[in-house]
Amino acid sequence: MNCPSQPAAIPNSGPPRLFAAYQPLPKIYDESVGTQGIRPHWKAFASAFEKLGLDELNARWENGRKVIREHGVTYNVYGDPQGMDRPWELDTVPLLISSDEWRSIEEGLVQRARLINLVLQDIYGPQQLLRSGLIPPALIFANPAFLRPCHGIKVPDNWYVHLHACDLARSPDGKWWILADRTQAPSGTGYALENRIVLSRILPEEFRDCNVQRLARFFSFQREALNRLAPRHRQNPNIVLLTPGPHNETYFEHAYLASYLGFTLVEGGDLTVRDRTVYLKTLEGLQRVDVILRRVDDTFCDPLELRNDSFLGVPGLLDSVRAGNVTVSNALGSSLMESSAFLAFLPTLCQHLLGEELKIPSVATWWCGQAEEQKYVLQNLDKIVVKPAFGGVLRFPFFGRNLALQDREDLVDAITARPFEYVGQEQVAFSTAPAWAQNELEPRGVVVRAYVSVGQDSCSVMPGGLARISSRSGDPVVSMQRGGGSKDIWVLSDNPVEQLTLLLPSGQPIGAVRNAAELPSRVADNLFWLGRYAERLENALRLMRCVITRLSDESVSHGQNEFTVILQMLVILERIPRRLVGRVAYKELEHELMQLVYSSTRPGAIRELVLRMRQIASTVRDRFSADTWRILNQLQLDSRSRPGRLPLANALALINTSIIDLAAFSGMEMENMTRGHGWRFLDLGRRLERASNLAETCRAAFMADRTPSPVLWPLLEIADSTMTYRRRYFAQVQLQPVLDLLLADQGNPRSLVFQIHALKSHLANLPKPSLSRTGSESEGKPILPLKEPSCAAIEILTKQFLEQRREPLYAFLKEIETELSSLSDHLTASYFSLSLPRMN
């Protein structure tokens, strides 16, 4: 089938059953169905959609949701109960736009981008538009988004907005209107790309047969445009994507785009300014930064000259921009044009600056800073939406006809007191599009966010964009923060579409590169602690499995037996209170152990450690493959299970599943990560934590009972060395061979000496430290002063312990813990501190 050229794919007997049952809302334009039935460019898709059948549609919809979960696609809404784990909502039915209609939209978007740029050039330059009265002064000088320190700063090629987004909606007569301009750091391109990947996977034949235009050309254009923004057109410029961090609502997109475009994902603390030049702090030293693709609001980008309470920016960044040593995209101060009030003046400005009418008009807007417009708004509140002119005044728009009498009076008083802070807009009845819900199609309000990437002398419009739909039919607000969903946009082509990729052409020669990529010190820090928490979680899982299996098998009323000694271990390790050892109610002990498994707030509990591990992993997600991230997502999903009616059995099932998930993560780490500094710090954290846990657990075990026999099998279980011991000795456990296996066996990957060897190897291959707490050069690499435990040393310690001289073994294990803690502190001071020496 071919969507654009075969509108007659549906028989004359009538539309498909699903679309026949579909009921558009009255007096509202529907994207798929008109007065004559299904619109021509929807017919072939509708026919193919119908042929899939309900069971297949539901199966594909579930598959799409599974892909989203596996990819970890989230949209974080502040205050949302799901927190950082709110999954991205994608509808199974795409939004189809014909090629002819899209060409006219493209022309309007390119014109809009040119116009917005010319306005910004004037406002941050000669300000002739202000002098001539085409822009009221209050629209600029009362707007917090007008950054006075940016006035007069030259930007490359005089382009302020390199990525421009517009929110579009249809009026009831089918015409497109622009609701808002997004000029600061427009979000959504990464989500649009992910939507395309998911939907083309669950509807592959429909996607191919409809000749859907691809997105790769847009991203290729954007990447090349950013390359050309480098100061003095440097070859192979260093481009970074500046993110506020993992708690930002669109952080998934930041990490996703950085990986897709090949840029380094950084936070403000990763950058520093030296001699009016921006540098990235890496383990190898300072690396110059040429272009910053920012996702941080411009006022937060420089605490020295802009917002002094910001912890997200880079002190001195604006001065580096002023000196022409770095380019920020979009330019600082460009958020000025996001003010809704500008929509009222753009028709006149377009005529003045371009000599043209707006190709796509803005929704009717009245700025209350003008007397006549204020009067009109107040007299027509019943059919107007009131919004903040500059942001920050109202969280959500006020629909005048829905306001209670007192709320209406309060709004009128607010507008009268500070009229320049408010705008009124015509209440647009958004067009609807079919959405898949509960085995049927229902109409949802839809708003399209379209994107324009601007290059040196040309523009590229993303063929599609991000469609957002309302959370329910008839809802006048389309907002992701209020529970709305999204759609992939299929812009249809009249001809077959060629396959595109961001990779270099196959015929273009490239040289082999084996050097480690630059690693920001913050990333090294997070990878180190990810390794530590992964190992800490595994130790907790094995420890709890050891306890729960024995609780299931034994009676706690027994005397000094293996189970009681294990409880003593938990007391020494500060996992449970001392009162639970001895004669205690079974239910009370079970409840305490279930807390250690399921609590998300108790330090050291399994679920709490999973959450910590996930939070750290999210800060470096651009460093992991899709498969690795799927494993981490699965670990978190598995940890959400509840105790149910059989708490001990369910807890054991959760523990066993989580151990398998961790083993998969460890396997991906060892087999798939290149042996650069990132992998080295991840494994450093793992080895250091494993050695520390082993020493601490052994010391607690031998302190729990003066006769070591009851704790030897549990120790082997916790250290995952039971089978090794059985195959090697074919005998009951004894202290010396157990200590030898766990502490001195160089062939046992769980032994202490194995961890020490790995730590020494990593430390020898680390770069010379260039970071320190004191701001001075570190003297050298961290060293591990511990002596490796030998068979002879283990023999002596065993003999002393059996002769009731236990302190040497305790002291030996405690010394290991202390030295490992010192090594962790030394690594932090040498590599992870963000205090840098000034360059000479």
Disulfide bonds with the S-S distance in Angstrom:
Cys3-Cys210 1.87
